[in-house]
Amino acid sequence: MHVRNLKRAASTLALVIGIVLIAEAARAQTGIAAAGAPTASNLPADTHPTTPTTLLKDGATTLTPAARANSAAAPDSAAASKTTTQKVAEDIRAAAARIAHLTYSQRRKWQMAQASLPSFCHKWDQLLHDREVNNLAHLDWHEKQGYETASYTGYGDVQSCVAKESDEGVPIGKVTYEERNYYLAGKTTAEAKSHPKLINVTKTLEIFSYEKDRWFY
């Protein structure tokens, strides 16, 4: 009789452990289990869940109809868990694809920016020259002690043209050149223009951004 009771207790304990493991696995997959929530493993000894069973003539036990219904639902839970796992895997693959595409786009943008910067700097050099010509064509003359006087800003050649990358990952171009201030003085405007006097030189750094496949200024 004592041996039969031990077998019965062992069988019941095995069933309890199996149901607890299934429940815990389902909670982990669906996110129902909350952090720190009590489970069968940390309940007090007198509050462990028990599984309804029916005692057979030979001392074995079988699940009650309600317990069998719960057990029959296990395949559905497994299928749901599999579906959840597959969705997570698909989301991970989609995120990886987006990152790879973004990385490729950024790398391509950077390569295009670098390749187009020399021609941009050459164009900027020409723009500076045109600006100086325009300044000379629109001088503001003043007469001082019998002399025609004026001042204007000229520009030296582009000294450096370097592509960098901002903290945000945007290509930027750094262009350095000299701004030169001139003073003109002479009995006539023609005489004054013939010998401009350099009075100040400023080293200038300009920063340009590369967007929509071109450098902006």
Buried (B, 14 or more C-beta within 10 A) or exposed (E): EEEEEEEBEEBBEEBBEEBBEBBBBBBEBEEEBEEEEEEBEEEEEEEEEEBEBEEEEEEEBEBEEEBEEBBEEBEEBBEEBEEEEEEEEEEEEEEEEEEEEEEEEBEEBBEBBBEBBEEBBEEBBEEBEEEBEEBBEEBEEEEEEEBBBBBBBBBBEBEEBEBEEEEEEBBBBBBBBBBBBBBBBBEEBEEBBEEBEEEEEEEBEEEBBBEEEEBEE
